[in-house]
Amino acid sequence: MTNNPAVRYLLQAVNLFLFIALIAAFSSGPTVRQLEEGMAVITLAFGHAGEPVRACHKRTPEELAALAPNMRAPMDCPRERSIIKVELLMDGELIHNIVAPPPGAFKDQGVDVYENVTVPEGHHEFTVRMNDDAQTEGFTYSNNYSVNLAPAQLLFIDFSQQKNGFIFN
């Protein structure tokens, strides 16, 4: 260790110069690309609870009598919800398939879907379809959308039961 103030100031200046040079080097590079050139992103994001797995059942007087007094509800409705099945098609080809069972101890909660798919730019026809009812064959919701995607564009797909299907933004 030196007690000479001139040497200490010189060493401090060298350390400060090295620190600033390091920051300058990392601020101008390396470059990071989040998305390849000529690509766009499709984001499918929504929350939805499927339909009950079966219809409600009206209990007979015999069934009601067999139950404890505090359990004698006239209707027996299941808590369990149906599995959510979603397909995303681009230009008639399946590009993403989701099968989401309902969470929860009684499988009675809604499903949250969040998926990103990278696609090439250009004109595309999208079809999103979903089955949320175990009692129905095929798809209960289906929507089509035609769009010309620019490079790095984000197409957001949401679901609204009140608007009867998928919404493209």
ZIVENPE-V339050 format. One record per residue. N is the residue number from 1. RES is the residue in one small letter. PSI is psi as a letter, one per 30 degrees, with the letter a starting at -180 (none if undefined). D_LAST is the distance of its C-alpha to the last C-alpha in Angstrom with 1 decimal. Layout:
BEGIN
{{N:RES:PSI:D_LAST} {N:RES:PSI:D_LAST}}
END
This chain:
BEGIN
{{1:m:k:65.9} {2:t:k:67.0} {3:n:g:67.9} {4:n:j:67.6} {5:p:e:64.9} {6:a:e:64.4} {7:v:e:63.5} {8:r:e:61.1} {9:y:e:59.3} {10:l:e:59.2} {11:l:e:57.7} {12:q:e:55.1} {13:a:e:54.1} {14:v:e:53.8} {15:n:e:51.6} {16:l:e:49.4} {17:f:e:49.2} {18:l:e:48.2} {19:f:e:45.5} {20:i:e:44.0} {21:a:e:44.2} {22:l:e:42.4} {23:i:e:39.5} {24:a:e:39.4} {25:a:e:39.3} {26:f:f:36.3} {27:s:f:34.3} {28:s:f:34.4} {29:g:l:33.9} {30:p:l:33.2} {31:t:k:29.7} {32:v:k:26.9} {33:r:k:24.0} {34:q:f:21.0} {35:l:k:19.7} {36:e:l:21.8} {37:e:k:22.0} {38:g:g:19.8} {39:m:l:17.4} {40:a:l:13.6} {41:v:k:12.1} {42:i:k:10.1} {43:t:k:9.9} {44:l:j:10.5} {45:a:k:11.5} {46:f:l:13.0} {47:g:k:16.5} {48:h:k:18.4} {49:a:k:22.1} {50:g:l:23.5} {51:e:l:26.0} {52:p:k:29.7} {53:v:f:31.5} {54:r:l:34.1} {55:a:l:34.8} {56:c:l:37.0} {57:h:k:40.8} {58:k:k:43.4} {59:r:k:46.3} {60:t:l:49.8} {61:p:e:52.6} {62:e:e:54.0} {63:e:e:50.8} {64:l:e:50.7} {65:a:e:54.3} {66:a:f:53.8} {67:l:l:51.2} {68:a:l:52.1} {69:p:e:52.3} {70:n:f:49.3} {71:m:g:47.1} {72:r:h:47.9} {73:a:k:44.6} {74:p:f:44.9} {75:m:k:41.5} {76:d:j:40.6} {77:c:k:36.8} {78:p:k:35.4} {79:r:e:33.3} {80:e:k:32.0} {81:r:l:28.4} {82:s:l:27.3} {83:i:k:25.8} {84:i:k:22.0} {85:k:k:21.5} {86:v:k:18.1} {87:e:k:17.9} {88:l:j:15.3} {89:l:k:16.6} {90:m:k:16.0} {91:d:h:18.2} {92:g:f:20.2} {93:e:k:21.0} {94:l:k:20.4} {95:i:f:18.8} {96:h:k:18.5} {97:n:k:20.4} {98:i:k:20.4} {99:v:j:23.4} {100:a:j:23.3} {101:p:l:26.5} {102:p:k:26.4} {103:p:l:28.0} {104:g:l:30.9} {105:a:e:34.6} {106:f:g:34.3} {107:k:h:31.0} {108:d:g:29.6} {109:q:l:26.6} {110:g:l:22.9} {111:v:k:21.1} {112:d:k:18.6} {113:v:k:16.5} {114:y:j:15.1} {115:e:k:15.1} {116:n:k:14.3} {117:v:k:15.1} {118:t:k:16.1} {119:v:l:16.0} {120:p:l:17.6} {121:e:l:16.1} {122:g:a:16.4} {123:h:k:15.5} {124:h:l:14.5} {125:e:k:14.2} {126:f:k:12.5} {127:t:k:14.0} {128:v:k:13.5} {129:r:k:16.5} {130:m:k:18.2} {131:n:k:21.7} {132:d:g:22.4} {133:d:j:25.9} {134:a:f:29.0} {135:q:f:30.8} {136:t:k:28.5} {137:e:k:28.7} {138:g:a:25.6} {139:f:k:22.1} {140:t:f:21.4} {141:y:k:17.6} {142:s:k:16.1} {143:n:k:13.1} {144:n:l:12.7} {145:y:k:10.2} {146:s:k:11.6} {147:v:l:10.3} {148:n:j:12.6} {149:l:k:11.8} {150:a:l:13.8} {151:p:k:15.9} {152:a:g:14.6} {153:q:k:10.9} {154:l:k:8.5} {155:l:j:5.9} {156:f:k:5.0} {157:i:k:6.3} {158:d:l:8.0} {159:f:k:11.0} {160:s:j:12.7} {161:q:e:16.3} {162:q:e:16.6} {163:k:g:13.9} {164:n:h:15.6} {165:g:a:13.2} {166:f:k:10.0} {167:i:k:6.6} {168:f:k:3.8} {169:n:none:0.0}}
END
